[in-house]
Amino acid sequence: VYSCLGALPATLQLAAMNANASAFVPGRNPNAAAFVPGQLCTPAACSTATVADPSSRGPAARRATEVDCSLITTQEELQGLLRRLASERLICIDTEGCDLSKGSWRNGQRIEDPAVPLHGQVCLLQIGTENGEAYAIDLYEMGPSAFTSGLRQILEDPQVTKVVHDFRQDEDALWHQFGVLVQGKFDCQLADVFIRRLQGHRTGYVMGSAKLFSSYGIELGVLPGYGALTQEQKLKIHERFSQDRHLWSRRPLPDDMVQYAKFDVLPLPQLYQKLLASLAQFTQSEEVAMRLLRIGSEVYNSAFRVQPACRCRLCCDAGESARFDGNWVLMQLAASSELEPWLMQCMWRTEDAQPLSPPGASKFYVNERDESVPLDRA
């Protein structure tokens, strides 16, 4: 018997076992905030999924222990990568950019805004595989031509799972600058929110990648290829971000920046396995868990793309993006005919009835030297 059912009211238990149960109606569950599953599942307990040792996946996996510092900048190199990815059913993706967002673009057109200088440009697209390989495509150099010979098809193929972590700004940038809409996403940040909700916890804020890796016992320092970049180096790179808002568009891009970008996708396959195993304990099967995350990730990651205003740090208080907008996500999921009503009922919270307030004003400004500077230093 599914562990959640014992904690649900009898009417909802019947709905859980009845495929023809009436659709979930937000606000009809006054006890949602107090909902506690019959079996709580902590990250340590849930993350028991077996992650195969790379040595068991063949010669290609065993070779993928070092991360090189090269960028894909030509069609010939890109075609080689696309041939390599042709048989992959799961890839991990991330992007880097200059205050990554729709920024100075709307629906493929660059716009001039005297109030906010050029910003938001996506510069790199990183792709990782389950074997531990990592690649970086230089979108700054290749521009729209990067998507004309097969890359768009892979990214927009819903049958290829794309593991991401908080892809909201990435989707915003890729859509408005290149008209690319990634399909088949499994957003690890959203998976964690759903798991915590099904454990009975409140989820006012989403979790950053570093904290999420730690929560699920993923030691980045021992990951093949990852330990080459020390924590001290990462902090120095972050300092450079704050000093130079155009850092990702500088060419040649320093080796440590390329490594930094590629490292973002390396831990995602392991995190995906652990989150999927954890979520499946609450949804009765991995199939239901995957369906929930695919639909949920489409909703969650569209949040910035569909808004007319930009949500980067130069245009608003981007720190408020760490708040989880249950109203935006749950209301749309509740309308889906593909998800079980009892599952939506389990995740609904009374606070979801009200949308979050818009983010406040930006805490940065661009000075006469084209630098982004915190307002408290003005």
Secondary structure, 3 states (H helix, E strand, C coil): CCCCHHHCCHHHHHHHHCCCCCCCCCCCCCCHHHCCCCCCCCHHHHCCCCCCCHHHHCHHHHHCCCCCCCCECCHHHHHHHHHHHCCCCEEEEEEEECCCCCCCEECCEECCCCCCCCCCCEEEEEEEECCCCEEEEEHHHHHHHHHCCCHHHHHCCCCCEEEECCCHHHHHHHHHHHCCCCCCEEEHHHHHHHHHHHCCCCCCECCCHHHHHHHCCCCHHHCCCCCCCCHHHHHHHHHHHHHCCCHHHCCCCCHHHHHHHHHCCCCHHHHHHHHHHHHHHHHCCHHHHHHHHHHHHHHHHCCCCCCCCCCCCCCCCHHHHHECCHHHHHHHHHCCCCCCHHHHHHHCCHHHHCCCCCCCCCCEEECCCCCEEEHHHC
